[in-house]
């Protein structure tokens, strides 16, 4: 578990160091105005992270029985991706140019399906709902429609200031 978390932290550091750089799909040098043929490395990394999370979830979905620990580790990967969307594709620093890039919109469109699959696994294994629980007991599942300010406010006002997998039968307990 620690090795996987360390790997995710390493990915964040790599994303920070390369967030503003462009990856060109052409053989020539990158030119500043050619958004269609160049993808910021933060978005290349985000796509790689999404693909890894998708693959991990797929492997778990294919197993007859899945452990809570494996599901929790898969959730870490999905949360890593979710957080990156609020920084233009990277979990460290920010890639402000990435928000307007077509690849960002494409990846953002893919995320809800990934999140739904993750939620289905959590429900199957732990009979729980992942999200931020507020003082009224409501659990707010991840939503890329939140503004950064809304997410920050929800996080600061939620129990434990972080999302948890709240048990469906007893919303006062979590996994």
Residue pairs with C-beta under 8 A, 6 or more apart in sequence:
1 69
1 73
4 73
4 76
5 76
8 76
8 77
8 80
11 45
11 49
11 80
11 91
12 80
12 90
12 91
12 92
13 92
14 45
15 41
15 42
15 45
15 46
15 84
15 89
15 90
15 91
15 92
15 93
16 90
16 91
16 92
16 93
18 41
18 42
18 45
19 40
19 41
19 42
19 88
19 89
19 90
19 92
19 93
19 94
19 95
19 98
20 40
20 42
20 95
20 97
21 40
21 41
22 30
22 38
22 39
22 40
22 41
23 30
23 38
23 39
23 40
23 41
23 44
24 30
24 37
24 38
25 37
25 38
25 39
26 34
26 37
26 38
30 38
31 38
35 100
35 101
35 102
36 102
39 101
39 103
40 88
40 89
40 95
40 97
40 98
40 101
40 103
42 84
42 87
42 88
42 89
42 90
42 95
42 98
43 88
43 89
43 95
43 98
43 101
43 103
43 104
43 107
45 84
45 89
45 90
46 81
46 84
46 85
46 89
46 90
46 107
47 103
47 107
49 77
49 80
49 81
49 84
50 81
50 107
50 110
50 111
50 114
52 77
53 74
53 77
53 78
53 80
53 81
53 114
53 118
54 114
56 73
56 74
56 77
57 74
57 78
57 114
57 117
57 118
57 121
60 66
60 70
60 71
60 74
60 121
61 117
61 121
66 121
66 124
66 125
67 125
68 125
68 126
68 175
71 121
71 122
71 125
71 126
72 165
72 175
74 118
74 121
75 118
75 122
75 130
75 165
78 114
78 115
78 118
79 142
79 163
80 91
81 111
81 114
82 111
82 115
82 142
82 144
83 91
84 90
84 91
85 107
85 108
85 111
85 144
86 148
86 151
87 93
87 94
87 95
88 94
88 95
88 96
88 97
88 98
88 99
88 104
89 95
89 98
89 104
89 107
90 98
98 104
108 144
111 144
112 144
115 141
115 142
118 130
119 129
119 130
119 141
122 128
122 129
122 130
122 165
123 129
123 168
126 165
126 167
126 175
127 167
127 168
127 169
128 165
128 166
128 167
128 168
128 174
128 175
129 139
129 141
129 165
129 166
129 168
130 141
130 142
130 163
130 164
130 165
130 166
131 139
131 140
131 141
131 142
131 163
131 164
131 166
132 139
132 140
132 154
132 155
132 158
132 159
132 162
132 163
133 139
133 140
133 158
133 159
133 164
133 166
133 171
133 174
134 140
134 154
134 157
134 158
134 159
135 157
135 159
137 171
139 166
139 171
140 154
140 158
142 163
146 154
155 161
155 162
164 174
164 175
165 174
165 175
166 173
166 174
167 173
167 174
167 175
